[in-house]
């Protein structure tokens, strides 16, 4: 089940390399883990989005992008980021 995440409460956008932005997790199991979303692609059904990400840094040396809980959290963050972007366009 997705949870509603809020920018600057659950995550924050931080400058990455070049013109990229990274996302720092501010709470929960992955606090202070920083990820970079890489590929975003509309799925063949045209209704869902596929994505990939890399872990830039984490205080937990054992965390990996194969961690299902991290994947779900990343999905929820991406959803919140896209919702905020859409709201800013209105």
N, C-alpha and C positions, 0 to 999 in steps of 0.2 A: 504494500500500500504506500502510495506517495504521501509525503508530508509537505506542507507548504513552508518553504524556506524564505527567509527575508534577508535581503542584502544588508550588510553591516551588523547583522545580528547573528546569523548562522554562517555567513560567508562574506568575503570581500574580494573585490576585483583589485588586483595589484599589477603594476607594469611588469611585463616579461621582457624577453629579448626582442630586439627590433621593434616592430609595431604590434607584437602580440601582447595579450593580457593573460595573466594567470589568475587562478582562483584559490584563495586561502580559506580553509575551513576553520571556523571560529569556535565551534562547539562539538560536543559529542565524542564518539569513539575515535575520530580522525582529526581532532583539534591540532592545528598548526601544520597539517598536511597541505601542501601546495600542489595543485594539478594544472596542467595545460590541456585544454581541449584541442584536438587536432582535426580530425576529419569529421565533418558534418555532412550527412547525405540523406536525402529523402528516400525512404524505403519504396520498394516497388509498388506497394499498396497505395502510395501517394498520401497516406494519412499518418504515418509515423516517421520518426527521424532516427537514423542510426548515427552513432558517434563513436569516436575513440578518444582516449586521453592518455597522457603520460604523467607519472608522478615526478614533479620537479624536486620536491624535498619533503621529508617527513621526520618527525622525531622518533617514529616507530620504524626501526630498521627492517622489521619483518612484514610491513604492509606492502602489498603488491596490487597492481591493477587487475589481477585475477580475483581479488577479494570481492565476493558478491555484494557484501554490505557497502563497500566503497563504490562499486558500480551503481548501486541503487541511489546512494547519496549524490554521486556525480550526475545521475539522470535528473534527480530532483533539483539540483542546483542549476543545471542547464535549462530546465523548464522555467524556473524562477527568473533566470537571466533573460530568457526570450520573452517572457510575459512582461517584464520591466521595460525591455526594448520596445515592445509593441505598444505599451501604455505611453511611452515617451513620444511615440510617433503621432498619437492622437491629439 
